């Protein structure tokens, strides 16, 4: 992305220039990062770009300023893969035709490779219209949407602080037919992902159990009480403990345990309430069992609504182009998407935000090892996103 945007004439920033390190979540170990940096170079990535992205700071922002004054318009593109091993069977078209993932345990199973293709094509289209447009376009290529880990650090760094309009896009989800489009997406849930690690004192379970401090009991106490957090009267609220691990042997009082937790809310304020209650319960559970606990944020997203005025403008572009003839009133994301961090910041600064859903047939559901989408959906998606950006960059 960085190389292509540079070749198209964009001013490109990456690495520490577009990430706030203190706000990064779920970052792999230094050893893992270095291993994958070397893998990227071995697989053809330019060393100079890879080195700029050290520390997992792999976001890319391309900026092009046009001759005439006008608004700053941002298009956000997520580009990460899933931690899945892609199906290696003849019935899976990417495998059959030779474009499946070559990296075990990493697969584009959510369409983000399609999003990236659309984003680069839009960047090329807009660069070709440079003399006709006004204002500034920002192409934001964001890593780590899976697990909602990537947007916050870029938002905190300020990459959208000057943006008047921002548009995000996703292929598929609930729109499973090429030719469908929803210029408005609903159902965003604010979320926080955290790992809580309990540390107790080991002891022989038969000879001296009274000298131990049971970390698994602390984790279980927290788990049961987390699911008892009161629901919120002002909207949907969620909490879930998806993983609990701990212990070393049946005759040892367990000194270590971890739970992996997520909270969600219909809006950020509701999620903040659930998260604050979760932290209080986790700390109290550790204290009950005489254990210590540490918590690490692993991901998060804001709650957000689309701006009706921007949705209406994008819809008019779709109606004029007639390339996506089935316009659905709204798509439903049914979960969390960290584009909302960008959207929420733009809206708080007085700008407008929208998230578009473009339909496509899917060979299997999102995050499935047989996932594949109909690439015929890419051209109308490129046209819509280019058209929407051009409309905003000419009309203001």
CORUR-V134870 format. One record per pair of residues at least 6 apart in sequence whose ideal C-beta (glycine too) atoms are under 8 Angstrom apart, sorted by the first residue. I is the first residue (numbers start at 1). J is the second residue. If there is no record, write none. Layout:
# CORUR-V134870
<<I;J> <I;J>>
This chain:
# CORUR-V134870
<<1;60> <1;62> <1;79> <1;116> <1;119> <1;120> <1;141> <2;12> <2;14> <2;49> <2;52> <2;60> <2;62> <3;46> <3;49> <4;120> <4;123> <5;12> <5;60> <5;62> <5;120> <5;123> <5;139> <6;12> <6;62> <8;62> <8;64> <8;123> <8;124> <8;127> <9;64> <9;127> <9;130> <10;62> <10;63> <10;64> <10;123> <10;127> <10;139> <11;62> <11;63> <11;64> <11;65> <12;60> <12;61> <12;62> <12;63> <13;60> <13;61> <13;63> <14;49> <14;52> <14;53> <14;57> <14;58> <14;59> <14;60> <14;61> <15;52> <15;53> <15;54> <15;55> <15;57> <16;55> <16;57> <17;61> <17;157> <18;57> <18;59> <18;60> <18;61> <18;154> <18;157> <18;159> <19;57> <19;59> <19;153> <19;154> <19;157> <20;153> <20;154> <20;156> <20;157> <21;55> <21;57> <21;153> <22;156> <23;152> <23;153> <23;156> <23;157> <24;56> <24;57> <24;149> <24;152> <24;153> <25;149> <25;152> <25;153> <25;193> <25;297> <25;298> <25;299> <25;300> <26;144> <26;147> <26;149> <26;193> <26;297> <26;298> <26;299> <27;33> <27;55> <27;56> <28;36> <28;56> <33;54> <33;55> <33;56> <37;50> <37;51> <37;53> <37;54> <39;103> <40;50> <41;47> <41;50> <43;102> <56;143> <57;153> <58;143> <59;140> <59;141> <59;142> <59;143> <59;150> <59;153> <59;154> <59;159> <60;141> <61;138> <61;139> <61;140> <61;141> <61;154> <61;159> <62;123> <62;138> <62;139> <62;141> <63;136> <63;137> <63;138> <63;139> <64;126> <64;127> <64;130> <64;136> <64;137> <65;135> <65;136> <66;130> <66;133> <66;134> <66;135> <66;136> <66;137> <66;393> <67;130> <67;131> <67;134> <68;133> <68;134> <68;135> <69;134> <69;135> <70;133> <70;134> <70;135> <70;136> <70;393> <70;394> <70;396> <71;135> <71;136> <71;164> <71;165> <71;392> <71;393> <71;396> <72;135> <72;136> <72;137> <72;138> <72;162> <72;163> <72;164> <72;165> <73;135> <73;136> <73;137> <73;138> <73;163> <73;164> <73;165> <73;166> <73;167> <73;389> <73;392> <73;393> <74;137> <74;138> <74;139> <74;140> <74;160> <74;163> <74;165> <74;166> <74;167> <74;342> <74;346> <75;119> <75;122> <75;137> <75;138> <75;139> <75;140> <75;166> <75;167> <75;168> <75;169> <75;385> <75;389> <76;140> <76;142> <76;151> <76;166> <76;167> <76;168> <76;339> <76;342> <77;115> <77;116> <77;118> <77;119> <77;139> <77;140> <77;141> <77;142> <77;169> <78;112> <78;115> <78;142> <78;143> <78;145> <78;150> <78;339> <79;112> <79;113> <79;115> <79;116> <79;119> <79;141> <79;142> <79;143> <80;112> <80;143> <80;144> <80;145> <80;146> <80;150> <81;101> <81;106> <81;107> <81;108> <81;109> <81;112> <81;113> <81;146> <82;106> <82;107> <82;108> <82;109> <82;110> <82;146> <82;367> <83;105> <83;106> <83;146> <84;105> <84;106> <84;107> <84;109> <84;367> <84;368> <84;369> <85;101> <85;104> <85;105> <85;107> <85;369> <86;92> <86;94> <86;95> <86;100> <86;101> <86;107> <86;109> <86;369> <87;95> <87;100> <87;369> <87;370> <88;95> <88;100> <89;95> <89;370> <90;96> <91;370> <92;100> <92;363> <92;370> <92;372> <93;363> <93;372> <94;100> <94;101> <94;372> <100;107> <101;107> <101;108> <107;369> <107;371> <108;371> <109;366> <109;367> <109;368> <109;369> <109;371> <110;146> <110;366> <110;367> <110;371> <111;170> <111;171> <111;172> <111;360> <111;366> <111;371> <111;373> <112;145> <114;171> <114;360> <114;373> <114;375> <114;377> <114;378> <114;381> <115;169> <115;170> <115;171> <116;141> <117;378> <118;169> <118;378> <118;381> <118;382> <118;385> <119;139> <119;141> <119;385> <121;378> <121;382> <121;386> <122;139> <122;382> <122;385> <122;386> <122;389> <123;137> <123;139> <125;382> <125;386> <126;133> <126;137> <126;386> <126;389> <126;390> <126;393> <129;390> <132;390> <132;394> <133;390> <133;393> <133;394> <134;393> <134;394> <134;396> <135;392> <135;393> <135;396> <137;389> <137;393> <138;159> <138;160> <138;163> <140;154> <140;159> <140;160> <140;342> <142;150> <142;151> <142;154> <142;338> <142;339> <143;150> <144;150> <145;151> <145;337> <145;338> <145;339> <147;193> <147;298> <147;299> <148;191> <148;193> <148;299> <148;300> <148;301> <148;336> <148;337> <148;338> <149;193> <149;298> <149;299> <149;300> <149;338> <150;338> <151;301> <151;338> <151;339> <151;340> <151;341> <151;342> <152;300> <152;338> <152;341> <154;160> <154;342> <155;341> <155;342> <155;345> <159;342> <160;166> <160;342> <160;345> <160;346> <161;345> <161;349> <163;342> <163;346> <163;349> <163;351> <164;346> <164;351> <164;352> <165;310> <165;346> <165;351> <165;352> <165;353> <165;392> <166;342> <166;343> <166;346> <166;351> <166;352> <166;353> <166;354> <167;310> <167;314> <167;353> <167;354> <167;355> <167;356> <167;385> <167;388> <167;389> <168;337> <168;339> <168;342> <168;343> <168;353> <168;354> <168;355> <168;356> <169;355> <169;356> <169;357> <169;358> <169;381> <169;385> <170;185> <170;333> <170;337> <170;355> <170;356> <170;357> <170;358> <171;357> <171;358> <171;359> <171;360> <171;373> <171;377> <171;381> <172;357> <172;358> <172;359> <172;360> <172;362> <172;366> <172;373> <173;331> <173;332> <173;333> <173;334> <173;357> <173;366> <174;331> <174;332> <174;334> <174;357> <175;181> <175;182> <175;328> <175;331> <175;357> <175;358> <175;359> <175;360> <176;359> <176;360> <176;361> <176;362> <177;326> <177;359> <177;360> <177;361> <178;359> <178;360> <178;361> <178;374> <178;376> <178;377> <178;380> <179;324> <179;325> <179;326> <179;359> <179;380> <180;324> <180;326> <180;327> <180;328> <180;358> <180;359> <181;318> <181;324> <181;326> <181;327> <181;328> <181;356> <181;357> <181;358> <181;359> <181;380> <181;384> <182;327> <182;328> <182;329> <182;330> <182;331> <182;356> <182;357> <183;311> <183;312> <183;314> <183;315> <183;318> <183;327> <183;354> <183;356> <184;306> <184;308> <184;311> <184;329> <184;330> <184;331> <184;354> <184;355> <185;306> <185;330> <185;331> <185;332> <185;333> <185;354> <185;355> <185;356> <185;357> <186;305> <186;306> <186;330> <186;331> <186;332> <186;333> <187;332> <187;333> <187;334> <187;335> <188;301> <188;302> <188;303> <188;304> <188;305> <188;333> <188;336> <188;337> <188;340> <188;355> <189;236> <189;238> <189;264> <189;265> <189;266> <189;271> <189;301> <189;303> <189;335> <189;336> <190;264> <190;265> <190;266> <190;267> <190;268> <190;270> <190;271> <190;272> <190;300> <190;301> <190;302> <190;303> <190;336> <190;340> <191;262> <191;263> <191;264> <191;265> <191;271> <191;299> <191;300> <191;301> <191;336> <192;262> <192;263> <192;271> <192;275> <192;297> <192;299> <192;300> <193;260> <193;261> <193;262> <193;297> <193;298> <193;299> <193;300> <194;260> <194;261> <194;262> <194;275> <194;278> <194;295> <194;296> <194;297> <194;298> <195;258> <195;259> <195;260> <195;261> <195;295> <195;296> <195;298> <196;219> <196;222> <196;258> <196;259> <196;261> <196;282> <196;293> <196;294> <196;295> <197;256> <197;257> <197;258> <197;293> <197;294> <197;295> <197;296> <198;215> <198;216> <198;218> <198;219> <198;222> <198;246> <198;256> <198;257> <198;258> <198;259> <198;286> <198;289> <198;291> <198;292> <198;293> <199;215> <199;255> <199;256> <199;291> <199;292> <199;293> <199;294> <200;212> <200;213> <200;214> <200;215> <200;218> <200;253> <200;254> <200;255> <200;256> <200;257> <200;289> <200;290> <200;291> <200;292> <201;211> <201;212> <201;213> <201;253> <201;255> <201;290> <202;212> <202;248> <202;252> <202;253> <202;254> <202;255> <203;209> <203;210> <203;211> <203;212> <203;252> <203;253> <204;251> <204;252> <204;253> <205;212> <205;250> <205;251> <205;252> <205;253> <206;251> <209;253> <212;253> <212;255> <213;253> <213;255> <213;289> <213;290> <213;291> <214;253> <214;254> <214;289> <214;291> <215;246> <215;247> <215;254> <215;255> <215;256> <215;257> <215;289> <215;291> <216;246> <216;247> <216;254> <216;257> <217;289> <218;257> <218;285> <218;286> <218;288> <218;289> <218;291> <218;293> <219;244> <219;246> <219;257> <219;258> <219;259> <219;285> <220;244> <221;285> <221;288> <221;289> <222;241> <222;259> <222;281> <222;282> <222;285> <222;286> <223;241> <223;244> <223;259> <225;281> <225;284> <225;285> <226;239> <226;241> <226;261> <226;278> <226;281> <226;282> <227;239> <227;240> <227;241> <229;237> <229;239> <229;274> <229;277> <229;278> <229;281> <230;277> <231;237> <232;265> <232;270> <232;273> <232;274> <234;266> <234;267> <234;269> <234;270> <235;265> <235;266> <235;267> <235;270> <236;264> <236;265> <236;266> <236;270> <237;263> <237;264> <237;265> <237;266> <237;270> <237;271> <237;273> <237;274> <238;262> <238;263> <238;264> <238;265> <238;274> <239;261> <239;262> <239;263> <239;264> <239;274> <239;278> <240;261> <240;262> <241;259> <241;260> <241;261> <242;260> <242;261> <242;262> <243;258> <243;259> <243;260> <244;257> <244;258> <244;259> <244;260> <245;257> <245;258> <246;254> <246;256> <246;257> <246;258> <247;254> <247;256> <247;257> <248;254> <248;255> <248;256> <259;282> <260;298> <261;278> <261;282> <263;271> <263;274> <263;275> <263;278> <264;271> <264;274> <264;336> <265;271> <265;272> <265;273> <265;274> <265;303> <266;303> <267;303> <268;302> <268;303> <268;344> <269;303> <270;303> <271;303> <279;295> <282;293> <282;295> <283;293> <285;293> <286;292> <286;293> <299;338> <300;338> <300;341> <301;336> <301;337> <301;338> <301;340> <301;341> <302;338> <302;340> <302;341> <302;343> <302;344> <303;340> <303;344> <304;340> <304;343> <304;344> <304;347> <304;353> <304;355> <306;353> <306;354> <306;355> <307;347> <307;352> <307;353> <307;354> <309;352> <310;352> <310;353> <310;354> <311;354> <313;388> <313;391> <313;392> <314;354> <314;356> <314;384> <314;388> <315;327> <316;391> <317;384> <317;387> <317;388> <317;391> <318;324> <318;327> <318;384> <319;327> <320;387> <321;380> <321;383> <321;384> <321;387> <323;379> <323;380> <323;383> <323;384> <324;358> <324;359> <324;380> <324;384> <326;359> <328;357> <328;359> <331;357> <333;355> <333;357> <337;355> <339;355> <342;353> <343;353> <343;355> <344;353> <346;352> <346;353> <347;353> <356;384> <356;385> <356;388> <358;377> <358;380> <358;381> <358;384> <359;377> <360;373> <360;374> <360;376> <360;377> <361;373> <361;374> <362;371> <362;372> <362;373> <362;374> <363;370> <363;371> <363;372> <363;373> <364;370> <364;371> <364;372> <365;371>>
